[in-house]
Amino acid sequence: PVSGLRMVIRKEKAAEIEISGTPMDTTRSYRVLTSDYLANGGDRYSDFSRSLEREDLRVKVRDAITNDLSRLGEQRKVLIVTTDGRIRNAE
């Protein structure tokens, strides 16, 4: 799951990457919010070990999700889930 990101997967690599509607700039640094599981190398994902900086928020993903859903419920809002092509496979 991603937010603010769009990309095309071409030949098993990310291409045409946009962040907040702007093409990704490989000379910039970007902040990424992820679970501690992935940040710690879970699922054999080691890319985050090369991060320039790390900040642990100490908030469990499940708690963030349930808190947000509770807030929506209190506001009588309905969560509508759709696919929007954020990540597309070109092959």
Secondary structure by P-SEA (a helix, b strand, c coil): ccccbbbbbccccccccccccccccccbbbbbbbccccccccccccccccccbbbbccccaaaaaaaaaaaaaaacbbbbbbbcccccccc
